[in-house]
């Protein structure tokens, strides 16, 4: 079983504090000797310089001790679940819900992926090497509170894809609500380019759907509203699932655009 990261880093910090204290003490002594040199205090200069080697030795020893005082293999901790357990415990302490479903981590609306090779965590599209649980959870919490989702812009992308998938014969000018179209198919259409699927995975798409669903009055540029009809009985590729900030499950299947009033 791997060691936990938080206590390992806390111990390292304590060692660094001691090394820093000794380094500051040695620097104070040097500055004092410089002041005495400036005024020609011979006895003071000699006294300070006589004690300088001992201060330097203590400082050097503290820094040498740092070299072997920390060892942590993120790859092992990721693989045996130690890191995830520690991260989840810290998230609970800070009031942030991280959902783990079959190894897929999310802190809505952010997706988390452990990268053992880089000893990092991919948060959304960004690779984060600051993986100390307390620091990472704090940044997740700040990101959750920041918001910044463009519901109207996202709806417009869905609308353009919808037009390519809606059954022939229906048009927005017909004055009637549009037919339901599979959201999974819309995502496929939005990510046809080779790199697009990696940049915008289904999990991220479903997070955006939930954020859009929280803005039910959003309309397209043409004035069309929308609804996201879901069927809990839907299975397979058409069933898109996301977990919110509290771990609650939300299911999306299709989208229907509503005629302008």
N, C-alpha and C positions, 0 to 999 in steps of 0.2 A: 504494500500500500504506500502511495506517495505521501510525502509530508504536505501539510497545508501551507498555502502561500502567505496568508496574512501573518501568522505567528513567525514564519521564517523572515519575513520582511521587517516585522516589528523588532525582532532580535538584531537584525542587521542595522536598523536605525539606531538602536541603543549603542551598538559598537561604534557607529559613525559619530554619534553624539560625543562619545568619549574622545575619539580621535580629533574631532573638531575642537573640543575643549582644550586639549593639549596643544593643538596647532595655534589656537588663539593666544594661549598663555605664552608660547614661544615667541609669537609675533609681538606681543606686548613687551616682552623682555627686550627684543631687538629694537623696538621703537624707543624704549627708555634709554637704551645704550646710545642710540643716535642723538637723542636730546642732550645727553651728558657729553657726548663728543662735540656737539655744536658749541657748548659753553666751556669745554675743557675741564670737566669734573673728573680728574684722573682716578681718584679712589673709586668713584661710582662706575667709571668705565671698566676698570679692572674687575670689580665685583660682578658686574653683569656678564662680562665675557667669560669669567671663570665658571659661571653657572650655565652658560649657553650650551656646551656639549651635552650635559645631562638632560636639559630640556629637549634638545634635538633628538637624543637617543630615545627618550620616552615617546616622543611624537612619531618617530620612524617606526618604533615597535608597534604602536597602535595601528599605523597604516599597513604594516606588513601583516598584522593579524587579520585585517579585513580581507586579504587575498583569499584565504581559505575558509572564511566564515559563512559563506552563502553558497548553497547548491540546490538548484530546483530544476527538475526536468518537466517542462510543461507537457511534453509529449506523453510521458507516463501518466501524469495527473489527468490529462484529457482522456486517455484510454481507459483508466481504471475507475473513472467517475469521481475521483477526489475533488477535482476542480469544480465540476458542475455542482456537486453537493455544497461546496463552500460558497460558490456564487449564489446558489438558491437561498442559502441561509442568510447571507448578507443582504440579498434583495428583500427578504422578509423583514429583516431588521430595519431597513430603510423605507419599508412600505411600498416596494415595487414588486409587481407580480411577473415572474418569468415562468413561462409555460414550456414544459418539456413533453412533447408528444412524439413518441417513437424516435427519440434522438434529435428531433427538430426543436430548436429553442427559439422563443420569441418573447419580446417585451414590447407589446403592441405600441406603435406600429413598426417596430424594428425587428428584423430577423437577425439571429445570432448564429454564427457558425465557427466552431473551433478549428483553428489551423495549426496542427501540431508541428508542421515543418517550419513555419515562421514563428512558432511560439507566440501566437497572436490570436485575437478573436476578430472575425469579420462581422462588423455591425452594419447592416444594410450593405452598401457597396464599398464601405471604408474598412481597411485593415487597421485594427487598433492593437498596438503593442503594449499599451498601458493596461495590463490585464489584472492588476491588483483588484480583487473583488470589491473592496470598499470604493476604490476610485472608479472602476468600470460601472458599478451600479449607480453611483452619483451622476456620471455622465449620461446614463440611460434615462434617469429620472429627469434630468434637465432637458434632454431631447424630447421626452414625452410632453413636457410642459411647454415646449417652444412652439408646437403646432406648425403652421406654415403650409398647410395643404391647400392646393388650388382646386377646389371642387368643380368650378365651372370649366376650367381647362381640361380636367380629367374627363368630365362628362362629354365634352366636345370630341375628345379622342374616341370615346366609346361610340358616339353617334356616327362618326365617319366609318368606323368598322362595321357598325350595325347596318348601315346602308348597303354594304357589300354582301351581308348575310341574310337580310330580310327576304322573305319569299317574294318572288316576282309578282307584280300586280299591285303591291301596296306602295303608296307614296305618302309623304308627309302632307301633301296638298289634299289628300282624300278627306281630311277633316275627321278621321276616326283614329282611335288609338292603334298603335302598331302591334304586330304580333310579338310574342316572346321569342327571344333569340338566345341561344346558349352563350353564357359568359365565357365558358371554357373555349369555345370556338373563337370568340372575340379576342381572347388572350393569344391564341395561336396566330391569329391574323396580325395582331400587333407586334408579334415577335418572330416574324418570318426571316428576318435577316440573321445570319449566323451568330453574331455576337449578342443579338437582342435578347434571346432567351436567358443567357447567362446574366445579362445586365438587369433584366426585369423578370425574375422568376415568378411562377404562379403564386407563391406565398406572398410576395410583395404586392402583386396585383390584387389579391383578395383583401389585404390590409387596406388598400386604396378604396376598394368597394365598400368596406365597412365605414370608412371615413366619409365617403360620398353618401352613404345611407343615413348618416347623421346630419346631412344637409339636404333634407327632402324637398326644399323649395328651390333648389338649383334648377336652372333651365338652360337649354342650348341657346346659341345665338339666334336661332329661329323661333325661340319662345316655347319649345317643347319641354314638358316636364318628363319625369321618368318614374318608374317603379321597379323594384327588384324582387319579382315573385320567386318564392323558394318553396321547395317541396322536401320535407324531411325524409320522404321515402326515396328520393333520388339517389342513385348510386353511381359508381364508376367515375368516368372522366368529367361528367357534367356537375358533379357535387363538389363545390369549393367551400372549404372550411377555414375559419379563422378564429383565434381566441383573443378576446379584448384585454384591457388592462387588469381586469379582475379575474381573468381566466375563463370568462363566460364564452360559450361556443356560439358562433354565428354561421349559418349556412346560406350560400348563394348559388343559384342555379342559372337564372336567366334575367334578362332586362327587357323591359317594354317601354317604349317612348309614348307619351301621352299627348294627344292633340292639344294645340294651343286653345285657350279659352277665348 
